[in-house]
Amino acid sequence: MIEPVKITSEAIREIRKMAESKNVPQGFGLRIGVNGGKGCSGVDFTLGFDQPGENDISYVVEGIPIYIRKPEVMYLLGKHLVYFDDGTTHGFLFLDDHQAESITEAR
């Protein structure tokens, strides 16, 4: 199975922290989703905890199940999910290959 979204170790660490702090039940995984894509404004990517659905592809990263709806995979191919924290700003970012490489090189 290919991994449409590459997820960094830092992002996985933060996802685990969030799942623990929100008491996410066993059997739930990380849902990566897409909003939009029907016009000129582009798409927004979403994250949440969910159970697998019939129309999902799924894979596991460092023990965390990842779920993506099949029709949304095309918007996510080649993306990297990173967790960014520079001391003043923090959060998850979806980056393209070249953006992810430049952040990795800057560290």
C-alpha positions in Angstrom: 0.0 0.0 0.0 1.3 3.4 -0.9 1.2 6.2 1.7 -0.6 9.1 0.0 0.5 11.4 2.9 4.0 11.1 4.5 3.8 11.9 8.2 6.8 13.1 10.1 7.8 11.7 13.5 7.2 15.1 15.1 3.6 15.0 13.7 3.1 11.5 14.9 4.3 12.5 18.4 1.8 15.4 18.5 -1.1 13.2 17.2 -0.4 10.7 20.0 -0.5 13.5 22.5 -3.8 14.8 21.2 -5.3 11.3 21.1 -4.3 10.8 24.8 -5.5 14.2 25.9 -8.9 13.8 24.1 -9.3 10.2 25.4 -9.8 8.9 21.8 -11.2 5.3 22.1 -9.4 2.2 20.8 -10.2 1.4 17.2 -10.1 5.0 16.1 -7.4 6.4 13.9 -6.4 9.7 12.3 -8.7 10.8 9.5 -7.2 13.0 6.9 -9.8 14.8 4.9 -10.3 17.4 2.2 -12.9 20.2 2.0 -13.5 22.1 -1.2 -12.1 21.2 -4.6 -15.1 22.2 -6.6 -14.1 25.6 -7.7 -11.2 28.0 -8.0 -10.6 28.4 -4.3 -8.6 25.1 -3.9 -8.9 22.7 -1.0 -8.5 22.7 2.7 -7.1 19.7 4.5 -8.7 18.4 7.7 -7.5 16.2 10.6 -9.7 14.3 13.1 -10.1 11.0 14.9 -12.5 8.6 13.4 -13.2 4.9 12.7 -12.5 3.4 9.3 -15.3 3.6 6.7 -16.1 1.4 3.7 -14.9 3.9 1.2 -11.5 4.5 2.9 -8.0 3.5 2.1 -6.0 2.9 5.3 -2.4 2.5 6.3 -0.4 2.6 9.5 2.4 5.0 10.5 4.3 4.3 13.7 1.3 2.4 15.1 -1.3 5.0 14.2 -4.0 4.0 11.7 -4.5 6.6 9.0 -7.9 6.8 7.1 -8.5 8.7 3.9 -11.7 8.6 1.8 -10.8 7.2 -1.7 -12.2 10.2 -3.6 -9.9 12.5 -1.6 -6.7 10.6 -2.2 -5.9 12.5 -5.4 -5.7 15.8 -3.5 -3.4 14.3 -0.9 -0.9 12.4 -3.0 2.7 13.6 -2.4 1.8 15.7 0.6 3.7 15.7 3.9 2.0 16.2 7.2 4.5 18.0 9.5 4.2 19.6 12.9 5.7 23.0 13.1 6.8 24.7 16.3 9.1 27.7 16.2 8.4 28.9 19.8 5.8 31.4 18.9 3.7 29.5 16.3 2.8 25.9 16.2 0.5 23.5 14.4 0.1 21.0 11.6 1.0 21.8 8.0 0.4 20.0 4.8 3.4 20.6 2.5 4.5 19.5 -1.0 7.8 17.5 -1.4 10.0 20.5 -2.0 8.5 22.5 0.9 9.0 19.6 3.3 12.6 19.2 2.1 13.4 22.9 2.8 11.9 22.7 6.3 13.9 19.6 7.0 17.1 21.2 5.8 16.4 24.4 7.9 16.4 22.4 11.1 
